[in-house]
Amino acid sequence: MKNFFPLPLVAIFALLLSACGLYKDKGYQQVSYYQDANRSGDIQEEIKNYEPFKIQPGDILGINVNSLNPEAASVFNTSIARVSGNNLDNSTTNPIYGFKVDANGQMQLPLVGTMKVYGLTTDEVAKQLTANLQEYLKGPIVNVRILNFKISVLGDVMKPDIYTIQNEHININEALSLAGDLSITAKRTNVLLIREENGKRQFITLDLTKKYVFDSPYYYLHNNDVIYVDADKTKYDNVARSYKTNTLVISGISVVAILVSAFLVYHH
């Protein structure tokens, strides 16, 4: 009689010990970026890996033309308007009119007709279009920009999403900043960049703990690039630990209920 009552306490104590065994110290996880960078002072380096954005099939160009006869130039200027009429809405759900580059790398433009733009920069297109419009307009001034430049960031980041870029110059650090940075459990040594260009798909692995990324040809992003950030094993361990802990709690409650029932039956 006197030795029976402590049995539930012994069972609960054993369950607590087994649960504590699940929480093992994983050690300090390295989460710093560019750990091998020289931080001893003011270091300057020449940027050698940046190339201006080159136009590809599927790009949508916004063309703005000013001239001494603005009515004739106005046929171009509707290309920078949003379909919904709200130019402040830059979301991917609000498409742009623009001039789309076809599969052959060409555009059909007012006045000048077919124009080959594949592989050119927006500055080069503006220069060429200015020369072509001299025949039709007085003193044309042409500005060209990419209207559908976007990147996707997904995986173990704070804000995975598709991001519309307002200019043609963005690097991987800026892209991850838009996504709210990597989570503490993100695998910084194995960030995947997926790029589709010229009918080919590339899969590039970047180690953000190493400084070489700044000199990589993939440091600057292209239109439609996808960045995938894998989660470290720690994140999966946390999920598994929570599941196991919940299972232990439920099992513990069941054991206690059985022992209490047995205790009551024994005393009756």
Backbone hydrogen bonds in HBPLUS format (Angstrom, degrees):
<---DONOR---> <-ACCEPTOR-->    atom                        ^
c    i                          cat <-CA-CA->   ^        H-A-AA   ^      H-
h    n   atom  resd res      DA  || num        DHA   H-A  angle D-A-AA Bond
n    s   type  num  typ     dist DA aas  dist angle  dist       angle   num
A0007-LEU N   A0004-PHE O   3.12 MM   3  5.82 160.1  2.16 123.3 129.3     1
A0009-LEU N   A0006-PRO O   3.05 MM   3  5.29 116.0  2.48 103.8 119.4     2
A0010-VAL N   A0006-PRO O   2.99 MM   4  6.31 151.8  2.07 154.7 163.7     3
A0011-ALA N   A0007-LEU O   2.98 MM   4  6.27 157.7  2.04 153.6 159.2     4
A0012-ILE N   A0008-PRO O   2.94 MM   4  6.17 162.8  1.97 151.4 155.5     5
A0013-PHE N   A0009-LEU O   2.97 MM   4  6.08 159.2  2.01 145.4 151.3     6
A0014-ALA N   A0010-VAL O   3.00 MM   4  6.23 152.4  2.08 146.3 153.4     7
A0015-LEU N   A0011-ALA O   3.05 MM   4  6.35 152.8  2.13 146.8 154.0     8
A0016-LEU N   A0012-ILE O   2.98 MM   4  6.27 156.8  2.03 151.3 157.4     9
A0017-LEU N   A0013-PHE O   3.07 MM   4  6.32 154.4  2.14 145.4 151.9    10
A0018-SER N   A0014-ALA O   3.10 MM   4  6.37 156.4  2.16 146.2 151.9    11
A0019-ALA N   A0015-LEU O   2.96 MM   4  6.18 151.2  2.04 147.9 156.1    12
A0020-CYS N   A0016-LEU O   2.98 MM   4  6.19 155.0  2.04 147.2 153.5    13
A0021-GLY N   A0017-LEU O   3.19 MM   4  6.42 136.2  2.39 136.3 147.4    14
A0022-LEU N   A0019-ALA O   3.07 MM   3  5.48 151.3  2.15 107.8 116.0    15
A0023-TYR N   A0020-CYS O   3.14 MM   3  5.54 146.0  2.26 108.2 116.9    16
A0034-TYR N   A0208-LEU O   2.92 MM 174  6.02 165.1  1.94 133.9 137.8    17
A0037-ALA N   A0034-TYR O   3.15 MM   3  5.56 164.7  2.17 116.6 118.5    18
A0035-GLN N   A0209-THR O   2.70 MM 174  5.39 132.3  1.92 126.7 134.5    19
A0055-ILE N   A0120-LEU O   2.85 MM  65  5.57 165.4  1.87 153.6 156.8    20
A0119-GLY N   A0055-ILE O   2.91 MM  64  5.13 176.6  1.91 147.4 146.5    21
A0059-ASP N   A0056-GLN O   3.15 MM   3  5.83 160.2  2.19 140.1 142.1    22
A0058-GLY N   A0101-VAL O   2.89 MM  43  5.23 165.8  1.91 135.5 140.3    23
A0101-VAL N   A0059-ASP O   2.84 MM  42  5.47 161.9  1.87 166.2 171.9    24
A0147-LEU N   A0060-ILE O   2.85 MM  87  5.59 179.7  1.85 166.1 166.0    25
A0061-LEU N   A0099-PHE O   2.86 MM  38  5.10 173.0  1.87 139.8 138.8    26
A0099-PHE N   A0061-LEU O   2.87 MM  38  5.10 154.1  1.94 140.3 149.0    27
A0062-GLY N   A0145-ARG O   2.89 MM  83  5.39 168.0  1.91 160.3 164.2    28
A0145-ARG N   A0062-GLY O   3.11 MM  83  5.39 151.2  2.19 147.3 155.4    29
A0064-ASN N   A0143-ASN O   2.91 MM  79  5.18 170.7  1.92 157.0 160.2    30
A0143-ASN N   A0064-ASN O   2.88 MM  79  5.18 156.8  1.94 153.1 159.8    31
A0066-ASN N   A0141-ILE O   2.92 MM  75  5.09 160.4  1.96 144.0 150.5    32
A0141-ILE N   A0066-ASN O   2.67 MM  75  5.09 147.4  1.77 154.2 162.5    33
A0068-LEU N   A0138-LYS O   2.91 MM  70  5.29 171.9  1.92 154.3 156.9    34
A0072-ALA N   A0069-ASN O   3.16 MM   3  5.90 131.6  2.41 119.3 128.5    35
A0074-SER N   A0070-PRO O   3.00 MM   4  6.04 126.2  2.30 143.5 156.0    36
A0076-PHE N   A0073-ALA O   3.16 MM   3  6.07 167.0  2.17 126.5 129.7    37
A0079-SER N   A0076-PHE O   3.05 MM   3  5.89 164.0  2.08 124.1 129.2    38
A0081-ALA N   A0078-THR O   3.21 MM   3  5.54 166.8  2.22 116.0 117.6    39
A0098-GLY N   A0079-SER O   2.78 MM  19  3.95 131.9  2.01 111.1 122.1    40
A0097-TYR N   A0081-ALA O   3.16 MM  16  6.10 172.7  2.17 176.2 174.1    41
A0085-GLY N   A0082-ARG O   3.02 MM   3  5.17 150.7  2.11 103.5 112.8    42
A0083-VAL N   A0095-PRO O   2.96 MM  12  5.80 171.5  1.96 157.0 156.1    43
A0089-ASP N   A0086-ASN O   3.16 MM   3  5.70 159.7  2.21 113.3 119.1    44
A0094-ASN N   A0091-SER O   3.14 MM   3  5.62 165.2  2.17 112.9 117.6    45
A0102-ASP N   A0106-GLN O   2.86 MM   4  5.46 169.2  1.87 158.8 157.6    46
A0105-GLY N   A0102-ASP O   2.88 MM   3  5.30 162.3  1.91 118.2 121.7    47
A0117-VAL N   A0105-GLY O   2.90 MM  12  5.82 163.3  1.92 161.7 167.4    48
A0118-TYR N   A0105-GLY O   3.08 MM  13  4.41 138.7  2.26 140.4 136.5    49
A0107-MET N   A0115-MET O   2.92 MM   8  5.34 149.8  2.01 142.3 151.8    50
A0115-MET N   A0107-MET O   2.89 MM   8  5.34 151.4  1.97 152.3 160.2    51
A0109-LEU N   A0113-GLY O   2.85 MM   4  4.90 170.5  1.86 128.3 131.6    52
A0113-GLY N   A0109-LEU O   2.97 MM   4  4.90 138.7  2.14 140.4 140.9    53
A0112-VAL N   A0110-PRO O   2.66 MM   2  5.69 143.6  1.79 107.9  96.7    54
A0120-LEU N   A0117-VAL O   3.06 MM   3  5.54 161.5  2.10 138.3 138.4    55
A0125-VAL N   A0121-THR O   3.01 MM   4  6.34 153.0  2.09 148.8 156.2    56
A0126-ALA N   A0122-THR O   2.97 MM   4  6.14 159.4  2.01 144.1 149.7    57
A0127-LYS N   A0123-ASP O   2.97 MM   4  6.19 156.5  2.03 145.7 151.8    58
A0128-GLN N   A0124-GLU O   2.98 MM   4  6.15 162.2  2.01 146.5 151.2    59
A0129-LEU N   A0125-VAL O   2.81 MM   4  5.93 162.9  1.84 153.4 158.6    60
A0130-THR N   A0126-ALA O   2.93 MM   4  5.99 151.8  2.01 142.4 150.1    61
A0131-ALA N   A0127-LYS O   3.22 MM   4  6.47 154.6  2.28 142.1 147.9    62
A0132-ASN N   A0128-GLN O   3.03 MM   4  6.33 154.8  2.10 146.1 153.2    63
A0133-LEU N   A0129-LEU O   2.93 MM   4  6.08 141.6  2.08 147.0 156.5    64
A0134-GLN N   A0131-ALA O   3.40 MM   3  5.49 155.9  2.46 101.2 108.0    65
A0136-TYR N   A0133-LEU O   2.89 MM   3  5.29 144.7  2.02 111.4 121.8    66
A0137-LEU N   A0133-LEU O   2.84 MM   4  5.81 159.9  1.88 172.7 179.5    67
A0165-ILE N   A0149-PHE O   2.83 MM  16  5.49 170.3  1.84 148.3 151.7    68
A0224-ASN N   A0150-LYS O   2.73 MM  74  5.36 148.4  1.83 161.8 171.3    69
A0151-ILE N   A0163-TYR O   2.95 MM  12  5.37 152.7  2.03 145.1 152.9    70
A0163-TYR N   A0151-ILE O   2.76 MM  12  5.37 163.3  1.78 166.1 170.0    71
A0152-SER N   A0225-ASP O   2.96 MM  73  6.42 159.8  2.00 155.3 161.7    72
A0227-ILE N   A0152-SER O   2.78 MM  75  6.13 162.1  1.81 156.9 162.7    73
A0153-VAL N   A0161-ASP O   2.99 MM   8  5.65 169.0  2.01 164.7 167.3    74
A0161-ASP N   A0153-VAL O   2.94 MM   8  5.65 135.3  2.15 147.0 160.2    75
A0154-LEU N   A0227-ILE O   2.93 MM  73  6.33 165.4  1.95 170.8 175.7    76
A0229-VAL N   A0154-LEU O   3.00 MM  75  6.41 156.2  2.05 146.6 153.6    77
A0157-VAL N   A0155-GLY O   2.92 MM   2  5.77 137.3  2.11 104.3  92.0    78
A0156-ASP N   A0229-VAL O   2.84 MM  73  5.36 162.1  1.87 138.1 142.1    79
A0183-SER N   A0156-ASP O   3.09 MM  27  5.78 172.3  2.10 140.4 138.1    80
A0158-MET N   A0181-ASP O   3.24 MM  23  6.21 156.2  2.30 171.1 177.1    81
A0159-LYS N   A0179-ALA O   2.71 MM  20  4.58 146.5  1.82 147.6 141.7    82
A0221-LEU N   A0170-ILE O   2.85 MM  51  5.84 162.6  1.88 156.0 161.8    83
A0175-ALA N   A0171-ASN O   3.03 MM   4  6.33 155.7  2.09 152.1 159.6    84
A0172-ILE N   A0219-TYR O   2.94 MM  47  5.73 142.8  2.08 159.7 171.1    85
A0176-LEU N   A0172-ILE O   3.05 MM   4  6.22 160.7  2.08 146.6 150.6    86
A0177-SER N   A0173-ASN O   2.97 MM   4  6.17 143.1  2.11 141.4 152.2    87
A0178-LEU N   A0174-GLU O   2.98 MM   4  6.28 150.2  2.07 146.6 153.5    88
A0179-ALA N   A0175-ALA O   3.23 MM   4  6.56 143.3  2.37 137.8 147.4    89
A0181-ASP N   A0176-LEU O   2.74 MM   5  5.03 156.1  1.80 159.3 152.6    90
A0180-GLY N   A0177-SER O   3.01 MM   3  5.06 158.0  2.05 109.3 111.4    91
A0186-ALA N   A0183-SER O   3.04 MM   3  5.20 167.3  2.06 111.7 114.7    92
A0232-ASP N   A0185-THR O   2.61 MM  47  5.31 161.1  1.64 162.2 168.6    93
A0187-LYS N   A0230-ASP O   2.81 MM  43  5.56 167.3  1.83 163.0 158.6    94
A0190-ASN N   A0187-LYS O   3.38 MM   3  5.82 168.5  2.39 113.3 116.0    95
A0208-LEU N   A0188-ARG O   2.81 MM  20  5.37 148.1  1.91 169.2 158.4    96
A0191-VAL N   A0206-LEU O   2.99 MM  15  5.13 159.9  2.04 161.6 155.1    97
A0206-LEU N   A0191-VAL O   2.80 MM  15  5.13 161.5  1.83 150.6 157.1    98
A0192-LEU N   A0228-TYR O   2.93 MM  36  5.07 160.6  1.97 165.9 160.6    99
A0228-TYR N   A0192-LEU O   2.79 MM  36  5.07 168.9  1.80 154.3 158.2   100
A0193-LEU N   A0204-ILE O   2.73 MM  11  5.02 168.5  1.74 156.3 160.4   101
A0204-ILE N   A0193-LEU O   2.85 MM  11  5.02 172.7  1.85 153.5 156.1   102
A0194-ILE N   A0226-VAL O   2.78 MM  32  5.01 168.7  1.79 154.9 158.6   103
A0226-VAL N   A0194-ILE O   2.98 MM  32  5.01 161.0  2.01 148.6 153.4   104
A0195-ARG N   A0202-GLN O   3.02 MM   7  5.11 158.3  2.07 138.4 145.4   105
A0202-GLN N   A0195-ARG O   2.72 MM   7  5.11 163.9  1.74 153.8 159.7   106
A0197-GLU N   A0200-LYS O   2.96 MM   3  5.47 145.5  2.08 155.2 162.2   107
A0200-LYS N   A0197-GLU O   2.92 MM   3  5.47 158.0  1.97 119.2 126.3   108
A0210-LYS N   A0207-ASP O   3.12 MM   3  5.75 165.3  2.14 118.2 122.1   109
A0214-PHE N   A0211-LYS O   3.08 MM   3  6.07 152.8  2.15 131.5 134.1   110
A0215-ASP N   A0212-TYR O   2.91 MM   3  5.41 141.5  2.06 113.3 124.0   111
A0216-SER N   A0213-VAL O   3.08 MM   3  4.94 155.3  2.14 100.6 108.4   112
A0219-TYR N   A0216-SER O   3.16 MM   3  5.31 166.3  2.17 113.2 113.5   113
A0225-ASP N   A0222-HIS O   3.18 MM   3  5.67 149.3  2.28 139.9 135.5   114
A0235-LYS N   A0232-ASP O   3.05 MM   3  5.82 140.0  2.22 119.1 126.2   115
A0237-ASP N   A0233-LYS O   2.82 MM   4  6.09 153.3  1.89 153.0 161.9   116
A0238-ASN N   A0234-THR O   2.90 MM   4  6.15 150.7  1.98 147.3 154.4   117
A0239-VAL N   A0235-LYS O   3.15 MM   4  6.49 155.0  2.22 144.4 150.3   118
A0240-ALA N   A0236-TYR O   2.89 MM   4  6.12 164.8  1.91 150.7 155.2   119
A0241-ARG N   A0237-ASP O   2.72 MM   4  5.85 153.5  1.79 147.4 155.6   120
A0242-SER N   A0238-ASN O   2.95 MM   4  6.15 157.3  2.00 144.6 150.1   121
A0243-TYR N   A0239-VAL O   3.00 MM   4  6.27 158.1  2.05 147.9 154.1   122
A0244-LYS N   A0240-ALA O   2.87 MM   4  6.12 161.4  1.91 150.6 155.6   123
A0245-THR N   A0241-ARG O   2.78 MM   4  5.94 158.0  1.82 149.7 156.4   124
A0246-ASN N   A0242-SER O   2.92 MM   4  6.10 163.6  1.95 148.4 152.5   125
A0247-THR N   A0243-TYR O   2.99 MM   4  6.20 152.7  2.06 143.3 151.4   126
A0248-LEU N   A0244-LYS O   2.84 MM   4  6.14 152.8  1.92 147.5 154.9   127
A0249-VAL N   A0245-THR O   2.87 MM   4  6.15 157.4  1.92 152.2 158.5   128
A0250-ILE N   A0246-ASN O   2.98 MM   4  6.21 164.4  2.01 149.3 153.0   129
A0251-SER N   A0247-THR O   2.86 MM   4  6.06 158.6  1.91 145.5 152.4   130
A0252-GLY N   A0248-LEU O   2.69 MM   4  5.85 155.6  1.74 148.2 155.7   131
A0253-ILE N   A0249-VAL O   2.89 MM   4  6.16 158.5  1.94 150.1 155.2   132
A0254-SER N   A0250-ILE O   2.99 MM   4  6.24 154.3  2.05 145.0 152.2   133
A0255-VAL N   A0251-SER O   2.86 MM   4  6.16 158.3  1.91 151.8 157.6   134
A0256-VAL N   A0252-GLY O   2.89 MM   4  6.12 165.7  1.91 153.0 156.8   135
A0257-ALA N   A0253-ILE O   2.91 MM   4  6.07 158.0  1.95 145.6 152.0   136
A0258-ILE N   A0254-SER O   2.92 MM   4  6.18 154.0  1.99 147.4 154.4   137
A0259-LEU N   A0255-VAL O   2.87 MM   4  6.14 164.6  1.89 154.7 158.9   138
A0260-VAL N   A0256-VAL O   2.84 MM   4  5.99 160.6  1.87 152.6 158.1   139
A0261-SER N   A0257-ALA O   2.95 MM   4  6.06 158.0  2.00 141.8 148.2   140
A0262-ALA N   A0258-ILE O   2.83 MM   4  6.08 157.6  1.88 148.4 155.1   141
A0263-PHE N   A0259-LEU O   2.80 MM   4  6.00 151.4  1.88 143.7 152.2   142
A0264-LEU N   A0260-VAL O   2.89 MM   4  6.17 159.1  1.94 151.1 155.9   143
A0265-VAL N   A0261-SER O   2.90 MM   4  6.13 161.5  1.93 150.6 155.9   144
A0266-TYR N   A0262-ALA O   2.84 MM   4  5.95 157.2  1.89 145.5 152.4   145
A0267-HIS N   A0263-PHE O   3.05 MM   4  6.27 152.0  2.13 144.5 151.3   146
A0268-HIS N   A0264-LEU O   2.99 MM   4  6.21 139.2  2.16 141.6 152.7   147
